[in-house]
Amino acid sequence: MGGNAEYIAGYGYLSLSQAVHLAQNSEGGVDQRLAQFLEAKLNEVWGRLQAQPTTYIFPQDEFALFNYYKARFGDSEIVRNATKRFWDNYRGAR
């Protein structure tokens, strides 16, 4: 799950999974630096999904990111189908 860490000022090096976890558990709202990082990642993932709308399968960290922002996409058929593909291929921790 998301082994590539990126530096976020005030947080140090975080993987996408760690950043999503911090955002999900933030009680006072998400810090702007963390929010900018997540938005940039969301745009990258959205681009990959749009490039392969019927075949792209989210890795677990990207699925967590999309789940965090799911309200933004409403009832998007692309996201709904990508979510189904994720669960159809999910193997969990081994």
C-alpha positions as CSV (number, residue, x, y, z in Angstrom):
1,M,0.0,0.0,0.0
2,G,1.6,3.2,-1.2
3,G,5.2,2.8,-0.3
4,N,6.3,6.0,-1.9
5,A,6.6,8.8,0.7
6,E,6.6,12.5,-0.2
7,Y,7.6,15.4,2.0
8,I,4.8,17.5,3.3
9,A,5.9,20.6,5.4
10,G,4.9,20.2,9.0
11,Y,4.4,16.4,8.6
12,G,7.6,15.0,7.2
13,Y,7.6,12.1,4.7
14,L,4.2,10.6,4.3
15,S,2.8,7.9,2.0
16,L,-0.6,8.5,0.4
17,S,-2.1,6.0,2.9
18,Q,-0.7,7.9,5.9
19,A,-1.9,11.2,4.5
20,V,-5.4,9.9,4.0
21,H,-5.4,8.4,7.5
22,L,-4.4,11.8,9.0
23,A,-7.2,13.6,7.0
24,Q,-9.8,11.0,8.0
25,N,-8.9,11.4,11.7
26,S,-8.5,15.2,11.7
27,E,-10.8,16.7,14.3
28,G,-10.3,20.3,13.5
29,G,-10.3,20.2,9.8
30,V,-7.5,19.3,7.4
31,D,-4.4,21.4,7.3
32,Q,-4.0,23.3,4.0
33,R,-0.6,21.6,3.2
34,L,-2.1,18.2,3.7
35,A,-5.2,19.1,1.7
36,Q,-3.1,20.4,-1.2
37,F,-1.1,17.1,-1.2
38,L,-4.3,15.1,-1.2
39,E,-5.9,17.2,-4.0
40,A,-2.8,16.8,-6.1
41,K,-2.9,13.0,-5.6
42,L,-6.6,13.0,-6.4
43,N,-6.0,14.8,-9.7
44,E,-3.3,12.3,-10.6
45,V,-5.5,9.3,-9.8
46,W,-8.5,10.9,-11.6
47,G,-6.4,11.3,-14.7
48,R,-5.4,7.6,-14.6
49,L,-9.0,6.6,-14.1
50,Q,-10.2,8.8,-17.0
51,A,-7.5,7.3,-19.2
52,Q,-8.7,3.8,-18.4
53,P,-12.3,4.2,-17.3
54,T,-13.3,0.6,-17.8
55,T,-10.2,-1.2,-16.7
56,Y,-8.3,0.8,-14.1
57,I,-8.2,-0.9,-10.7
58,F,-7.5,1.2,-7.7
59,P,-4.6,0.2,-5.5
60,Q,-5.8,0.2,-1.8
61,D,-4.3,3.6,-1.0
62,E,-5.9,5.3,-4.1
63,F,-9.2,3.6,-3.2
64,A,-9.0,5.1,0.3
65,L,-8.3,8.6,-1.2
66,F,-11.3,8.3,-3.5
67,N,-13.4,7.1,-0.6
68,Y,-12.4,10.1,1.4
69,Y,-13.6,12.4,-1.5
70,K,-16.5,10.3,-2.6
71,A,-19.1,13.0,-2.1
72,R,-17.3,15.1,-4.7
73,F,-18.1,12.6,-7.4
74,G,-21.7,12.1,-6.6
75,D,-23.2,9.2,-8.6
76,S,-20.4,9.1,-11.2
77,E,-20.7,5.9,-13.2
78,I,-16.9,5.8,-13.8
79,V,-16.2,6.0,-10.0
80,R,-19.0,3.5,-9.2
81,N,-17.6,1.0,-11.7
82,A,-14.0,1.5,-10.5
83,T,-15.2,0.9,-6.9
84,K,-16.8,-2.3,-8.0
85,R,-13.6,-3.4,-9.8
86,F,-11.6,-2.6,-6.6
87,W,-13.9,-4.8,-4.5
88,D,-14.0,-7.5,-7.1
89,N,-10.2,-7.7,-7.0
90,Y,-9.5,-6.9,-3.3
91,R,-7.5,-9.5,-1.6
92,G,-6.9,-7.9,1.8
93,A,-3.8,-8.4,4.0
94,R,-2.2,-11.7,3.5
